[in-house]
Amino acid sequence: MWPNHGGKSGAIRKLVEKNGRKLEEMLDFSANLNPLGTPVEVIEQMKKAIENESMLYPDPDYEVETEIVAHVEGVNKNNVILTNGGAEAIFLVTKLFQSGKAGILQPSFSEYERACKAHHIEIASIVLSENRTWKDYKSLIKNLHVLIICQPNNPTGTIMDETEMLSLLKWTKQNHVMVMMDEAFIHFVDINSHVRLLSEFSNLIVIKSLTKIFAVPGVRAGYIVADKEIIRQLKSFTIPWNVNCAALGLFRALPKTEGHIKKTQLWLKNEWAWLRSELEGLGFILSHTAVNFYLLKDPFLEDHEPLILFLAQKGIVARHTYHFHSLEGRCVRLAVRTRLENECLVQHLKKWRQER
């Protein structure tokens, strides 16, 4: 019944239409997109690319755009490969470890597991909690080919402490374990990317996506930053022309988007402070998120399907957690939306409290 991803899926459509609503009328709190939208600079560059280049084959090496990304990240162009969104990046990197063994810090994004299965990789789930850190799994991690980390993490929105992360990177390097780090949501929080550590940790592979921060899920744009030898291997099995001209336009706009990113970070800090206060005031338990989504748990519920259905009937799409390890439906994930939308959510959650 439940879809694997957020967004207005076919499964959600059937659910809400059964209750006499149209999906297009729903407020979507299940997809973690930037409610500030797409910056003008990005729209202009994408439009220009479509108008002038859609009838042409792109440069198969994407030389100009790769140089731009390398400059933004402060690395050499030989350390970068562009991808068809974060999803292709995940599938490309995991292919490096085909028929090997991977560990995934859980709960986390379901596509890591799907990509590993596609490449016949044995999966070890490493479930973290307040009482268990990665250090409790050293004997397991030591036998992995790759450890997969989402930083900031999806679905919790939490960030691993920098000291703890450095300790993990040092230990994995010493034990010859590669680390794939997905920074798809890093633009929403004012912290440094781990790309800066590539010169120190050759075992680190960083994945980035531009879908979320620029609110363009239909324009698949992502990239991988890693040691040049790893990039060379990835290029050897990447399909030709995997990045379209609209996405290339987005890459060209990157140097002009710093203001949009800073504006988003400031907006999120203020909006989350207000929203957190409102939700905690209603007795809900929230994850310690740093980004534009969070886990919400009703302490009076075990299975949160009744809350999901209640919100759907009120015109709000929430993200279930049935497919996340160690969560299995015991909370919901919600996006931080605009103030008007967040107020609507709060009002309906107040009604939920009153009716139970």
C-alpha positions as CSV (number, residue, x, y, z in Angstrom):
1,M,0.0,0.0,0.0
2,W,2.7,2.5,1.0
3,P,5.1,4.0,-1.6
4,N,8.9,3.8,-1.3
5,H,9.3,7.6,-1.6
6,G,7.7,10.9,-0.6
7,G,5.8,13.0,-3.1
8,K,2.4,12.6,-4.7
9,S,2.7,8.9,-5.7
10,G,0.1,6.7,-7.4
11,A,-0.5,4.9,-4.0
12,I,-1.2,8.2,-2.3
13,R,-3.5,9.3,-5.1
14,K,-5.7,6.2,-4.7
15,L,-5.8,6.8,-0.9
16,V,-6.9,10.4,-1.1
17,E,-9.3,9.9,-4.1
18,K,-11.0,7.1,-2.1
19,N,-11.8,9.8,0.4
20,G,-13.3,12.1,-2.3
21,R,-10.3,14.4,-2.7
22,K,-8.1,15.3,-5.7
23,L,-4.4,14.8,-5.1
24,E,-3.5,18.2,-6.7
25,E,-5.4,19.9,-3.9
26,M,-3.3,18.3,-1.2
27,L,-0.6,20.0,0.8
28,D,2.5,17.8,0.2
29,F,4.5,17.4,3.4
30,S,6.1,14.1,2.2
31,A,8.7,15.6,-0.2
32,N,11.7,17.4,1.2
33,L,11.9,20.3,-1.4
34,N,12.9,23.9,-0.7
35,P,9.6,25.9,-0.3
36,L,11.5,29.0,-1.3
37,G,11.5,27.5,-4.8
38,T,14.0,27.8,-7.7
39,P,16.3,30.8,-7.9
40,V,15.8,33.1,-10.9
41,E,19.5,32.5,-12.0
42,V,18.8,28.7,-12.2
43,I,15.6,29.1,-14.2
44,E,17.2,31.5,-16.6
45,Q,20.2,29.2,-17.3
46,M,18.0,26.1,-17.7
47,K,15.6,28.0,-20.0
48,K,18.6,29.3,-22.1
49,A,20.0,25.8,-22.3
50,I,16.7,24.3,-23.5
51,E,16.2,27.0,-26.1
52,N,19.7,26.8,-27.5
53,E,20.9,23.3,-26.9
54,S,18.0,20.8,-26.8
55,M,18.6,20.1,-30.5
56,L,22.3,19.4,-29.9
57,Y,24.2,16.5,-28.3
58,P,26.0,17.8,-25.2
59,D,29.7,17.6,-24.7
60,P,30.0,13.9,-23.5
61,D,32.7,15.0,-21.0
62,Y,30.7,18.1,-19.7
63,E,34.1,19.9,-19.5
64,V,32.7,23.4,-18.7
65,E,30.1,22.2,-16.1
66,T,32.6,19.9,-14.4
67,E,35.1,22.8,-14.1
68,I,32.3,24.9,-12.5
69,V,31.5,22.2,-9.9
70,A,35.1,21.6,-9.2
71,H,35.6,25.4,-8.6
72,V,32.6,25.5,-6.3
73,E,33.8,22.5,-4.3
74,G,37.5,23.6,-4.3
75,V,38.8,20.5,-6.0
76,N,40.4,19.5,-9.3
77,K,38.1,18.7,-12.2
78,N,39.6,15.2,-12.1
79,N,37.9,14.7,-8.7
80,V,34.4,15.3,-10.1
81,I,31.8,13.4,-12.2
82,L,28.4,14.8,-13.0
83,T,25.4,12.5,-12.6
84,N,21.7,12.2,-13.5
85,G,20.6,13.2,-10.0
86,G,21.6,11.7,-6.7
87,A,20.0,8.4,-7.5
88,E,22.4,7.7,-10.4
89,A,25.3,8.7,-8.2
90,I,24.2,6.1,-5.6
91,F,23.9,3.4,-8.2
92,L,27.2,4.3,-9.8
93,V,29.2,4.3,-6.6
94,T,27.7,1.0,-5.3
95,K,28.6,-0.6,-8.6
96,L,32.3,-0.2,-7.5
97,F,31.6,-2.8,-4.8
98,Q,29.6,-5.3,-6.9
99,S,29.3,-8.7,-5.2
100,G,31.0,-7.2,-2.1
101,K,29.7,-6.3,1.3
102,A,28.2,-2.9,2.4
103,G,27.1,-1.5,5.7
104,I,24.4,1.2,5.9
105,L,24.0,3.4,9.0
106,Q,20.3,3.1,9.7
107,P,17.6,4.4,9.6
108,S,18.4,5.8,6.2
109,F,17.4,6.4,2.6
110,S,16.0,3.2,1.1
111,E,17.7,3.7,-2.3
112,Y,21.1,2.6,-0.8
113,E,19.7,-0.8,-0.1
114,R,18.0,-1.0,-3.5
115,A,21.3,-0.1,-5.2
116,C,23.2,-2.6,-3.3
117,K,20.8,-5.4,-4.1
118,A,21.0,-4.4,-7.8
119,H,24.7,-5.0,-7.7
120,H,24.5,-8.2,-5.6
121,I,26.1,-6.6,-2.6
122,E,25.6,-8.2,0.8
123,I,24.0,-5.7,3.2
124,A,24.7,-5.2,6.9
125,S,22.3,-2.8,8.6
126,I,24.0,-0.8,11.4
127,V,21.2,0.7,13.5
128,L,22.3,3.7,15.5
129,S,20.5,5.1,18.5
130,E,21.1,7.2,21.6
131,N,22.6,4.1,23.2
132,R,24.6,2.7,20.2
133,T,27.1,4.4,18.0
134,W,29.2,3.2,15.1
135,K,31.9,2.2,17.5
136,D,29.7,-0.6,18.8
137,Y,29.8,-2.2,15.4
138,K,33.6,-2.0,14.8
139,S,34.0,-5.8,14.3
140,L,31.2,-5.7,11.7
141,I,32.5,-2.6,9.9
142,K,36.0,-4.0,9.7
143,N,34.8,-6.6,7.3
144,L,33.0,-4.3,4.9
145,H,34.0,-3.0,1.5
146,V,32.0,0.2,1.9
147,L,30.2,2.0,4.7
148,I,27.2,4.1,3.5
149,I,26.4,7.3,5.5
150,C,23.7,9.9,4.9
151,Q,24.9,13.3,6.3
152,P,22.6,15.1,7.2
153,N,20.6,11.9,7.6
154,N,17.3,11.1,5.9
155,P,14.8,10.5,7.5
156,T,15.8,11.9,10.9
157,G,17.4,15.2,9.7
158,T,20.2,14.7,12.2
159,I,23.9,15.3,11.8
160,M,26.7,13.2,13.1
161,D,29.0,15.2,15.4
162,E,32.1,16.4,13.5
163,T,34.5,14.8,16.0
164,E,32.7,11.5,15.8
165,M,32.7,11.7,12.0
166,L,36.5,12.4,11.9
167,S,37.0,9.5,14.2
168,L,35.0,7.2,11.9
169,L,36.8,8.3,8.8
170,K,40.2,7.8,10.4
171,W,39.3,4.3,11.6
172,T,37.8,3.2,8.3
173,K,40.8,4.4,6.4
174,Q,43.1,2.5,8.8
175,N,41.0,-0.6,8.2
176,H,40.7,-0.2,4.4
177,V,37.0,0.4,4.4
178,M,35.6,2.9,1.8
179,V,33.0,5.4,2.9
180,M,30.2,6.7,0.6
181,M,28.8,9.8,2.2
182,D,25.5,11.3,0.8
183,E,25.3,15.0,1.3
184,A,22.0,15.5,-0.5
185,F,20.6,17.9,2.2
186,I,23.8,19.7,3.3
187,H,22.8,22.9,1.6
188,F,20.1,23.4,4.2
189,V,22.5,23.7,7.1
190,D,25.5,26.0,7.6
191,I,28.2,23.3,8.0
192,N,31.2,22.5,5.9
193,S,31.0,19.7,3.3
194,H,33.3,16.7,3.9
195,V,34.6,17.3,0.4
196,R,37.3,19.4,2.1
197,L,38.7,16.2,3.7
198,L,39.3,14.3,0.4
199,S,43.0,15.0,0.4
200,E,43.3,13.4,3.8
201,F,40.9,10.5,3.3
202,S,41.3,8.8,0.0
203,N,38.7,6.3,1.1
204,L,35.9,9.0,1.1
205,I,33.4,9.3,-1.7
206,V,31.0,12.2,-1.5
207,I,27.6,12.3,-3.3
208,K,25.7,15.5,-3.8
209,S,22.2,16.3,-5.2
210,L,20.9,19.7,-6.4
211,T,17.2,18.5,-6.5
212,K,16.3,19.5,-2.9
213,I,17.8,22.9,-2.4
214,F,16.7,24.2,-5.8
215,A,13.3,22.4,-5.8
216,V,13.8,20.8,-9.2
217,P,13.2,17.0,-8.8
218,G,12.2,16.8,-12.5
219,V,15.7,18.1,-13.5
220,R,18.0,15.3,-12.5
221,A,21.3,17.0,-11.4
222,G,23.9,15.6,-9.0
223,Y,27.5,14.8,-8.8
224,I,30.2,12.7,-7.1
225,V,33.5,14.0,-5.6
226,A,36.2,11.5,-4.9
227,D,39.8,10.5,-5.5
228,K,40.7,10.9,-9.2
229,E,41.3,7.1,-9.6
230,I,37.8,6.4,-8.3
231,I,36.4,9.0,-10.7
232,R,38.2,7.3,-13.5
233,Q,36.6,4.0,-12.6
234,L,33.2,5.6,-12.4
235,K,33.5,7.2,-15.8
236,S,34.4,3.8,-17.4
237,F,30.9,2.5,-16.8
238,T,28.8,5.6,-16.8
239,I,26.3,5.7,-19.8
240,P,27.0,8.4,-22.5
241,W,25.1,11.7,-22.3
242,N,23.6,10.9,-18.8
243,V,23.1,14.6,-18.0
244,N,20.6,16.6,-20.1
245,C,20.9,20.2,-21.2
246,A,18.5,21.6,-18.6
247,A,20.6,20.0,-15.8
248,L,23.8,21.5,-17.5
249,G,22.2,24.9,-17.3
250,L,21.6,24.4,-13.6
251,F,25.3,23.5,-13.1
252,R,26.3,26.7,-14.9
253,A,24.2,28.7,-12.5
254,L,25.8,27.3,-9.4
255,P,28.3,30.1,-8.8
256,K,25.4,32.6,-8.6
257,T,23.3,30.6,-6.1
258,E,25.1,31.3,-2.8
259,G,22.7,34.0,-1.9
260,H,19.7,31.6,-2.3
261,I,21.4,29.0,-0.2
262,K,22.1,31.4,2.6
263,K,18.6,32.8,2.5
264,T,17.2,29.3,2.7
265,Q,19.4,28.5,5.7
266,L,18.2,31.6,7.6
267,W,14.5,31.0,6.7
268,L,14.8,27.4,7.9
269,K,16.4,28.3,11.2
270,N,13.6,30.8,12.0
271,E,10.7,28.6,10.7
272,W,11.8,25.5,12.5
273,A,12.2,27.3,15.8
274,W,8.6,28.4,15.6
275,L,7.3,25.1,14.2
276,R,9.2,23.0,16.8
277,S,7.7,25.1,19.6
278,E,4.2,24.6,18.3
279,L,4.5,20.9,17.8
280,E,6.2,20.2,21.1
281,G,3.5,22.2,22.8
282,L,1.0,19.7,21.5
283,G,3.0,16.8,23.1
284,F,4.6,15.4,19.9
285,I,8.1,14.0,20.0
286,L,10.4,15.3,17.3
287,S,13.8,14.3,15.9
288,H,16.7,16.6,16.5
289,T,16.7,17.8,12.9
290,A,19.0,20.3,11.3
291,V,17.4,20.4,7.9
292,N,14.0,20.8,6.2
293,F,12.3,17.7,7.4
294,Y,11.8,15.9,10.7
295,L,10.3,12.8,12.3
296,L,7.2,13.3,14.4
297,K,6.0,10.8,16.9
298,D,2.7,10.7,18.8
299,P,3.6,9.1,22.1
300,F,0.1,7.7,22.3
301,L,0.5,5.7,19.1
302,E,2.6,2.7,18.1
303,D,1.6,2.3,14.5
304,H,1.1,5.8,12.9
305,E,-1.2,4.8,10.1
306,P,-4.3,6.4,11.9
307,L,-2.4,9.7,11.9
308,I,-1.4,9.4,8.2
309,L,-5.0,8.7,7.2
310,F,-6.4,11.5,9.4
311,L,-4.0,14.0,7.8
312,A,-4.8,12.7,4.3
313,Q,-8.5,13.3,5.0
314,K,-7.7,16.9,6.0
315,G,-5.8,17.4,2.8
316,I,-2.2,16.8,4.0
317,V,0.2,14.2,2.6
318,A,2.6,12.9,5.3
319,R,5.5,10.5,4.6
320,H,5.2,7.1,6.3
321,T,8.2,5.3,7.8
322,Y,7.3,1.7,7.2
323,H,10.3,1.1,5.0
324,F,12.9,2.6,7.3
325,H,14.9,0.2,9.5
326,S,14.2,0.6,13.2
327,L,11.2,3.0,12.5
328,E,8.7,0.7,10.8
329,G,5.8,3.0,11.0
330,R,6.3,4.2,14.6
331,C,6.4,7.9,13.5
332,V,5.9,10.0,10.4
333,R,8.3,12.2,8.4
334,L,7.1,15.8,7.6
335,A,8.7,18.5,5.6
336,V,9.2,22.1,6.9
337,R,7.0,24.1,4.5
338,T,5.9,27.7,4.3
339,R,4.5,29.4,7.4
340,L,0.9,29.3,5.9
341,E,1.3,25.6,5.2
342,N,2.9,24.9,8.6
343,E,0.1,26.7,10.3
344,C,-2.4,24.5,8.5
345,L,-0.6,21.4,9.7
346,V,-0.5,22.6,13.3
347,Q,-4.2,23.4,13.3
348,H,-5.1,19.9,12.0
349,L,-2.8,18.3,14.6
350,K,-4.6,20.3,17.3
351,K,-7.8,18.8,16.0
352,W,-6.2,15.3,16.1
353,R,-5.4,15.9,19.7
354,Q,-8.9,17.1,20.5
355,E,-10.6,14.2,18.8
356,R,-8.6,11.4,20.5
